[in-house]
Amino acid sequence: MKKVFSFGLLIAAMTLIAFPSCKGDKKVTGVKLSETTKSIVVGGEFVLTAIVTPTDAANKAVTWSTDKPTVATVENGKVKGIAVGEATITVTTKDGNKTDKCKVTVTKKPIAVTGVTLSAEEKMLKVGSEFTLTATVAPSNATNKEVTWTSDKADIATVDNNGKVKGVKEGDAIITVTTKDGEKKATCKVTVFSTVKTDILWFAYRGNLGVEGKHFYTIILTDKGMVSGGKIVKDGRGYYITICSDAPKSATDFTPRMGTYKMGQPKQFEPMFIVNHK
């Protein structure tokens, strides 16, 4: 029995030598990463997957490395952004040293918009006149500071993409600025008027200013009252304007006619009109 058992072991050993495991013959022929390029922010992470071929290779173990660990690190395929810059992540198979790479670009973490304010919350505007609103986005280092402008009543006051507002006709309109990041908003109430009624603080007769037969005065209005839709509204203490009025009453009395002066059309030089130089 002892001889028979020994002979059987010998046969088994020979069989193992003659017919080696097929699995042991499967060598790695390549490796492929799930990403070849990737952009992340500082502090951001993502996971790379390494696909070893053939799928039934005997040894599918891999190692990971980065050429710039100060920019991006990698551990078991998990990549983390450390600082702004570019780094190359490399995977290497233990069998055959096959490699693949992923270029990682690390950018600054976006700074979100927290609010927006306007240079004016209320504004008086003559028909046909313009002014520009300035939008200040907070924080000052926000990544995306773009804004859009709208008017709730474009027939009264319009606004362009740069915040320039123009009075169209009497009435009230709300100008709104909206940030593209976060849709933060701020508004300005615009009252458009066409007539000025006020007391004169100071005036000076200017002669005809080159317009034959006309008489012009420069005046300073105090606490001016501007009429919009029949309602008196005020804005400021001093306001310089040029008016067209009657000839001086005498050689010593240069007082312009008192009353209501309306905004004139461009180059409309008639008594009781405010001069519009446009």
Helices and strands as residue ranges (DSSP letters): H 2-18, G 23-25, E 30-33, E 37-41, E 45-47, E 50-53, E 62-66, E 72-75, E 78-81, E 85-93, E 99-107, E 115-118, E 122-126, E 130-132, E 135-138, E 147-151, E 157-159, E 164-167, E 171-179, E 185-193, E 195-207, E 215-228, E 231-234, E 238-245, E 261-266, E 273-276
